[in-house]
Amino acid sequence: MSLFDFEKVQYLGNSELNAGKGFNFYNADELVAGKPMKEWLKFSVAYWHTMDQRLTDPFGDGTALRPWDNVTDPMEQALVKVDYMFEFMDKLGVEYFAFHDRDLAPEGSSLKETNENLDRVIDKIEEKMQETGKKLLWNTASLFTNPRFVAGGATTPFADVFAYSAAQIKHSLEIAKRLGSQSYVFWGGREGYDSILNTDMKREQKHIAAFFRLAKDYANEIGYTGQFLLEPKPKEPTTHQYDADSATTIAFLKEYNLEDDFKLNLEGNHAYLAGHTYEHEVRVAREAGMLGSLDANMGDKLIGWDIDEFPTDIYETTLVMYEFLKNGGLPTGGLNFDSKVRRQSFEVEDLFYAHMAGMDTYAAGLKVAAKLIEDRVFDDVIEDRYSSFDSGIGADFEAGKLTLVDFENYVLGKTDAEILATTKSGHLERLKATLNNYIFSVLGK
């Protein structure tokens, strides 16, 4: 029996301008850069937004209307939502999902009772995974919602809370092992500080680094081999969070010798909050060899907080997919829709429309990015721009052959006009227009 009054979503092609009737660009079996689109785009449904989000905001109560709302017992509702989740994925043609442990079941009065509630839901999820073949992209632990985490989970100044966090992570890793989670994400929702006046910053960072080592040691002990991921976010809810952006997080991992065990899970909205573009954050992680997975969402550059909007910006998805393809895809990661519908989009069908829009936008971006790479549109420009380092004094410098004295002798033999004559225009406006043309051309076919 169908739970959702919504037809299974099919690929229609881009002749249908009225969105919401099917996929316009996401064609699962279409070959892009040598592989079917579905193998590149491992889309994932985020349990917390799709099943739990009530569409509240700082100024108003939730507006969401959901068919499982008529189940009033919290534990029974948690079990019913599993059925809805798996049918939702099936109708979208999505193979992966992700969750926080506390998304799934109500907390009890002790960790023992909470774990028992959670395990009842995990039992059902495991059955549905075996029945449907759906897979867990990643899971994580919520060390930020409960009042005990008022000052963080792993960076808390309270030893008993740290102990609780460690115990919660232990069980969460056991679930990852049990369900075959491809990655495990650490998202430090409150791992930071509100004021440096009452914070021992170095001690907190040592604590969280030790916390990560304990987690990795236990994963090794139980034979969990999924990729560990950190998810940077610069602010909100704390004034300063330790994993502020890609560069900061990579520096932290290297300082504490964790870089061999961790990669990054990056999010578009978090990039905005850090004052970066999404493609910048992905480029930094890729070039460091630490790009692990992506949260597919976007923010509003006019709003200074995390709105987790579904991605619909084709320019952004094209540039992110360009980095994605340059990375060879995401072997243990995917594109998780850490996104929620807008507060005025409160009907159940809006969940389908939103995911369809996000899947189409990333599929379109993938196609354009593949063509840009095939035609070496950016590669040729960049190679030409830096070509002076391929020979002569530039090549000698990169080979480590020169000193400051050598540079001085070289420059003293030239006039200022001769130095200036070696510079060339970046032709950025032409390159931006070319990007426009590729988007119009590839998607207009």
C-alpha positions in Angstrom: 0.0 0.0 0.0 1.3 3.4 -0.9 1.9 5.9 1.9 2.5 9.0 -0.2 -0.1 10.2 -2.6 2.6 11.0 -5.2 3.6 9.1 -8.3 7.1 7.7 -8.7 9.2 10.4 -10.3 10.4 9.7 -13.9 12.8 11.4 -16.2 11.0 13.6 -18.8 13.8 15.5 -20.5 14.1 19.3 -20.6 11.3 20.0 -23.0 8.9 20.3 -20.0 9.3 23.8 -18.6 6.8 23.4 -15.8 8.9 21.9 -13.0 7.6 19.3 -10.6 6.2 16.8 -13.1 9.4 14.8 -13.3 13.1 15.1 -13.7 14.3 17.5 -16.4 18.0 16.8 -16.2 18.5 13.9 -13.8 18.6 10.8 -16.1 20.0 8.1 -13.9 21.4 5.9 -16.7 22.7 8.7 -18.9 26.5 8.5 -19.4 28.5 11.5 -18.3 32.3 11.5 -18.3 32.2 7.7 -18.9 29.8 6.7 -16.1 26.1 6.6 -15.6 24.8 9.7 -13.8 23.5 7.7 -10.9 27.1 6.4 -10.2 28.4 9.9 -10.0 25.5 11.4 -8.1 25.0 9.4 -5.0 22.1 11.5 -3.7 21.1 11.1 -0.1 18.0 12.1 1.8 18.6 13.8 5.2 16.4 12.2 7.8 16.4 15.3 10.1 15.1 17.7 7.5 12.8 15.4 5.6 11.2 13.5 8.4 11.7 15.7 11.5 11.8 19.3 10.3 8.7 21.2 11.5 9.6 24.4 9.5 10.0 26.6 12.6 12.1 29.7 12.4 13.3 32.2 15.2 10.0 34.0 14.9 7.4 31.4 14.5 6.1 27.9 15.2 6.3 25.1 12.7 3.9 25.0 9.7 4.7 21.5 8.4 1.8 19.2 7.6 2.9 15.5 7.7 0.9 12.3 7.4 2.7 10.8 10.4 1.5 13.6 12.7 -1.6 11.6 13.6 0.5 9.0 15.4 0.8 10.6 18.8 2.9 8.1 20.7 6.6 9.2 20.1 8.0 5.7 19.8 5.3 4.5 17.5 5.7 7.7 15.4 9.4 7.1 15.1 8.8 3.6 13.8 6.1 4.8 11.3 8.4 7.4 9.9 10.9 4.7 8.8 8.2 3.3 6.4 7.6 6.8 5.0 11.3 7.5 4.6 11.9 4.4 2.5 8.9 4.9 0.3 10.0 8.5 -0.2 13.4 7.4 -1.3 11.9 4.8 -3.6 9.6 7.2 -5.3 12.5 9.7 -5.9 14.9 7.0 -7.1 17.4 7.9 -4.3 19.6 5.1 -3.0 21.1 6.7 0.1 20.1 8.4 3.3 21.8 10.0 6.3 20.8 10.6 9.9 21.8 11.9 13.4 21.2 9.3 16.1 18.7 11.6 17.9 16.7 12.1 14.7 15.4 8.6 14.9 14.0 8.0 18.3 12.9 9.9 21.4 15.5 10.2 24.3 14.8 8.4 27.5 15.8 9.3 31.1 19.2 7.6 30.8 21.6 6.7 28.0 20.6 3.0 28.5 16.9 3.8 27.9 17.8 6.2 25.0 19.9 3.4 23.3 17.1 0.9 23.7 14.7 3.3 22.0 17.2 4.0 19.2 17.9 0.3 18.7 14.3 -0.4 18.1 14.3 2.0 15.2 17.6 0.7 13.9 16.2 -2.8 13.9 13.5 -1.6 11.5 15.9 0.5 9.4 18.1 -2.5 9.0 15.1 -4.6 7.9 14.1 -2.0 5.3 17.6 -1.7 4.0 17.8 -5.4 3.5 14.4 -5.4 1.8 15.0 -2.4 -0.5 18.8 -2.3 -1.1 19.0 1.3 0.1 22.3 2.3 1.7 23.4 4.5 4.5 25.7 7.3 3.2 26.7 8.4 6.6 25.5 8.8 10.2 26.5 11.0 13.0 25.7 11.8 16.7 23.8 14.8 17.9 26.0 16.3 20.6 24.3 19.6 20.5 20.5 19.5 20.9 20.2 18.3 24.5 20.7 20.9 27.3 23.6 18.8 28.6 25.6 20.0 25.6 25.2 23.7 26.5 28.9 24.2 26.3 29.7 21.5 23.7 30.1 17.8 23.6 33.8 17.1 23.1 35.0 20.7 24.0 32.8 21.0 27.1 34.5 22.1 30.3 32.4 19.5 32.2 34.0 16.0 32.4 30.7 14.1 32.9 29.3 15.6 29.8 32.5 14.7 27.9 32.1 11.1 29.2 28.4 11.1 28.0 29.5 12.3 24.6 32.2 9.6 24.3 29.6 6.9 25.3 27.1 8.2 22.8 29.7 8.2 20.0 30.6 4.6 20.9 27.1 3.4 20.3 26.8 5.6 17.2 29.9 3.9 15.7 28.4 0.5 16.5 25.3 1.5 14.4 27.6 2.7 11.6 29.3 -0.7 11.6 26.0 -2.6 11.8 24.3 -0.7 8.9 27.4 -0.5 6.7 27.6 3.3 6.8 30.0 4.5 4.0 31.3 7.4 6.1 30.9 8.7 9.6 30.5 12.5 10.1 31.5 14.6 13.1 29.6 17.8 13.1 30.6 20.1 16.0 27.4 22.0 16.4 28.5 23.5 19.7 32.2 22.8 19.6 33.4 26.3 20.0 33.0 29.2 22.4 30.8 32.2 22.9 33.5 34.3 24.5 37.3 33.8 24.9 37.0 35.5 28.3 36.0 32.2 30.0 37.5 29.7 27.5 40.7 27.6 27.6 40.9 27.3 23.9 44.0 25.2 23.7 42.7 22.7 26.3 39.4 22.4 24.4 41.1 21.7 21.1 43.4 19.1 22.7 40.3 17.5 24.2 38.4 17.2 20.9 41.5 15.9 19.1 41.8 13.2 21.8 38.1 12.5 21.4 38.6 11.9 17.6 41.5 9.6 18.3 39.4 7.6 20.8 36.6 7.3 18.1 39.1 6.1 15.5 40.6 3.6 17.9 37.2 2.2 18.7 36.2 2.1 15.0 39.4 0.0 14.4 38.6 -2.2 17.3 35.1 -3.1 16.0 36.2 -3.3 12.4 34.3 -0.3 11.1 36.1 0.9 8.0 34.0 3.9 6.8 35.7 7.2 6.1 35.7 9.6 9.1 34.6 13.1 8.1 34.7 16.6 9.8 32.1 19.2 8.7 33.3 22.8 8.9 31.0 25.6 10.0 32.2 29.0 11.0 29.5 30.3 13.5 26.0 29.7 14.7 25.2 28.7 17.3 28.5 29.7 18.9 30.3 32.9 18.2 33.4 31.0 17.1 33.6 27.3 16.1 36.9 25.5 15.9 36.2 24.0 12.5 35.5 27.4 10.8 36.2 26.5 7.2 38.1 24.0 5.0 41.5 25.6 5.6 41.1 25.9 9.4 39.8 22.4 9.7 42.7 21.0 7.6 45.2 23.0 9.7 43.6 21.5 12.9 43.8 18.0 11.5 47.5 18.4 10.6 48.4 20.0 13.9 47.0 17.0 15.8 48.2 14.3 13.3 44.7 13.3 12.3 45.0 14.1 8.6 45.4 10.4 7.6 42.1 9.4 9.2 39.8 12.3 8.3 38.5 14.1 5.3 35.9 16.9 5.0 32.2 16.9 4.5 31.4 20.4 3.1 28.2 22.3 2.9 27.2 25.3 0.6 25.4 27.3 3.3 28.4 26.9 5.7 30.7 28.3 2.9 28.6 31.4 2.7 28.7 31.9 6.5 32.5 31.6 6.3 32.7 34.4 3.7 33.6 32.0 0.9 32.0 30.5 -2.1 31.1 26.8 -2.1 33.4 26.0 -4.9 36.3 27.7 -3.0 35.7 25.4 0.0 35.6 22.3 -2.3 38.7 23.4 -4.1 40.7 23.9 -0.9 39.7 20.4 0.3 40.3 18.8 -3.1 43.8 20.2 -3.5 44.7 19.0 0.0 43.5 15.5 -0.9 40.8 15.8 1.8 37.5 16.1 -0.1 35.2 13.4 1.4 31.5 14.3 0.9 29.2 17.1 0.1 26.0 18.5 1.7 23.9 19.7 -1.2 22.3 22.9 0.0 22.6 26.6 -0.4 22.0 29.7 1.6 21.0 33.3 1.0 23.9 35.7 0.8 21.7 38.5 2.2 20.9 36.4 5.3 23.6 35.9 8.0 22.3 32.5 9.3 22.0 28.9 8.2 18.8 28.5 6.2 19.6 25.2 4.5 17.8 25.9 1.3 17.5 23.3 -1.5 20.1 24.0 -4.2 18.8 25.7 -7.4 21.7 27.8 -8.5 23.0 26.2 -11.7 26.2 28.3 -11.7 27.2 27.1 -8.2 26.4 23.5 -8.9 28.4 23.6 -12.1 31.5 24.9 -10.4 31.1 22.5 -7.5 30.7 19.6 -9.9 33.8 20.8 -11.8 35.8 20.3 -8.6 33.9 17.0 -7.9 34.9 15.6 -11.3 38.5 16.8 -10.9 38.5 14.8 -7.7 37.3 11.7 -9.5 34.0 11.9 -7.7 33.5 10.9 -4.0 34.4 7.2 -3.5 32.9 7.0 0.0 30.8 10.2 -0.1 27.9 11.6 -1.9 25.5 14.5 -2.2 23.4 14.6 0.9 20.4 17.0 0.9 21.0 18.7 4.2 18.2 21.0 3.0 14.7 21.9 4.2 11.7 23.3 2.3 10.7 26.9 3.0 8.3 27.6 5.8 5.5 28.5 3.4 6.1 25.2 1.5 4.4 23.1 4.2 2.6 20.4 2.2 4.0 16.9 1.8 4.3 17.2 -2.0 6.7 20.1 -1.4 9.3 17.6 -0.1 9.2 15.9 -3.5 9.4 19.1 -5.5 12.3 20.3 -3.4 14.4 17.1 -3.8 13.5 17.0 -7.6 14.8 20.6 -8.0 18.0 19.8 -6.1 18.7 16.6 -8.1 18.0 18.3 -11.4 20.2 21.2 -10.5 23.2 19.0 -9.6 22.6 16.8 -12.6 22.7 19.8 -14.9 25.8 21.1 -13.1 27.5 17.7 -13.6 26.8 17.7 -17.4 28.1 21.2 -17.9 31.2 20.6 -15.7 32.0 17.4 -17.7 31.9 19.4 -21.0 34.1 22.2 -19.5 36.7 19.6 -18.5 36.5 17.8 -21.8 37.1 21.0 -23.7 39.8 22.2 -21.2 38.0 25.6 -20.9 39.5 26.5 -17.5 42.6 24.3 -17.8 44.0 25.9 -20.9 43.4 29.4 -19.5 45.2 28.6 -16.2 48.1 26.8 -17.9 48.7 29.8 -20.2 48.4 32.3 -17.3 51.1 30.5 -15.3 53.3 29.5 -18.2 56.1 31.8 -17.2 56.9 29.3 -14.5 57.4 26.5 -17.0 60.7 27.7 -18.2 63.5 30.2 -17.5 63.6 31.9 -14.1 60.2 30.7 -13.1 61.1 27.0 -13.7 64.4 27.5 -11.8 62.5 28.9 -8.9 60.0 26.0 -8.7 62.9 23.6 -8.9 64.4 25.3 -5.8 67.5 26.5 -7.5 67.4 30.2 -6.8 68.1 32.5 -3.9 67.1 36.1 -3.3 70.4 37.2 -4.6 69.7 35.4 -7.9 66.4 37.2 -8.2 68.0 40.5 -7.5 70.6 40.0 -10.2 68.0 38.9 -12.7 65.8 41.9 -12.0 68.6 44.5 -12.0 69.3 43.5 -15.5 65.9 44.6 -16.7 63.9 47.8 -16.9 60.6 48.4 -15.3 59.0 48.5 -18.7 60.4 45.1 -19.6 59.0 43.6 -16.3 55.6 45.1 -17.0 55.5 43.8 -20.5 55.5 40.2 -19.2 52.1 40.6 -17.6 48.9 39.6 -19.5 45.2 40.2 -19.1 43.2 37.5 -17.2 40.3 38.0 -19.6 37.9 37.2 -16.8 34.9 38.7 -18.4 35.4 36.5 -21.5 35.8 33.5 -19.3 32.6 34.3 -17.4 30.7 34.7 -20.7 32.1 31.4 -21.9 30.8 29.7 -18.7 27.4 31.2 -19.5 27.6 29.9 -23.1 28.4 26.4 -21.9 25.5 26.3 -19.5 23.1 27.5 -22.2 24.5 25.2 -24.8 24.8 22.0 -22.8 21.5 22.3 -21.1 19.6 23.6 -24.1 20.1 20.5 -26.1 
